[in-house]
């Protein structure tokens, strides 16, 4: 059987130990070899700093709360309807939306790496990529929720989704009480990033 | 546990620390590291399964000590050398770097939006017929390891090995990472969401009705 030779040979040790210098060294050699274009790097950074983030997901949630036909379309084929909204792409190629109810609270993790629905939520927060979240979310989701200040009402079951394939999950939080009659834009304000990962709840209107 | 990345259910990692939504990066070099890895990936020399495996093959002490983007850079350095895109000397900054034959594939700024928007779908046609229907009881493999390659990539976490669950959703036929990470072809096969009672996986579940769902390929499962 083949073995992975890089188990015994870690090329990153050829780079400077300081991570900032390591990045610079990689960018320099790859640019000299004609393999990356610094302007393309700027465009990638601009995309994830300014264009793609959790407001995309918030719009989806607000619309699902407001429009039963849209909600049904999400249930039938989330990838298709999200693509029609322009929310498709890297790390969101196959989307499933999971709905919180009075009986079940959903929470998403990736224990093996840090898979996350980038087109809807942007790049993952630090804690989502942390060992603590990856290790604990599957075994003790309620203790993790307590770290976020969330205590679920008695009787709610927790369903944790470990993103082990290329399917990406977005939690549809429960619509908060007191939000009746609010329009989509106002509803979006109630939808936090964490509520769409399942480590938070949608906010009550003030 | 065969590799340190397979940490689901591990004890002792301490609290999860929430963070404001407007925090995107935690150091000036993070966005650059992200962009270099994505731009290098678009050369097409490796796929996502190969790149995940490269990160998993970091030494456990490095994997544990490295921040997320350091893992990405560690994986990238391994991939660049492993696939012959760079020599070890070039990576070390020694000698004169010549323009690569792969330079024609360089991602340009005007291509970025299209490449990110297209992503990399993994659903493929397959000759492998679905063996399970929604609601069927299944058992996962007893050993959470790659069956084709010793020490190879797999997406069955250790904590879910030899566990009894039931089929919750069918996702269609998808590229098999265990094969695709090792140059053995995409080998698409049926992929399911499989649901397990927490008590099937943990001696002391937090709540009797809690459940865990994993996306698992058909070859990870057997009928019970």
Interface residues (C-beta under 8 A of the other chain):
Chain A: X1 X2 X3 X4 X5 X6 X7 X10 X11 X12 X14 X15 X19 X20 X22 X23 X24 X25 X26 X27 X28 X29 X30 X32 X33 X34 X35 X36 X37 X39 X40 X41 X42 X43 X44 X45 X47 X48 X49 X53 X54 X88 X89 X90 X91 X92 X93 X94 X96 X109 X111 X112 X113 X114 X119 X122 X123 X125 X126 X127 X129 X130 X131 X132 X133 X134 X135 X136 X137 X138 X139 X140 X141 X142 X143 X144 X147 X148 X149 X157 X158 X159 X160 X161 X162 X163 X164 X165 X166 X167 X192 X193 X194 X199
Chain B: X5 X6 X7 X8 X9 X10 X11 X13 X14 X15 X16 X17 X18 X19 X21 X23 X24 X25 X26 X27 X28 X29 X31 X32 X33 X34 X35 X36 X38 X39 X40 X43 X48 X52 X53 X54 X55 X57 X58 X59 X62 X64 X67 X68 X69 X70 X73 X74 X76 X77 X78 X80 X81 X82 X85 X86 X88 X90 X91 X92 X93 X97 X98 X99 X100 X102 X103 X106 X107 X108 X109 X111 X112 X113 X115 X116 X117 X118 X119 X120 X121 X122 X123 X148 X149 X150 X151 X152 X155 X156 X157 X159 X160 X169 X171 X174 X175 X177 X182 X191 X193 X195 X201 X202 X206 X207 X209 X210 X211 X212 X213 X214 X215 X216 X217
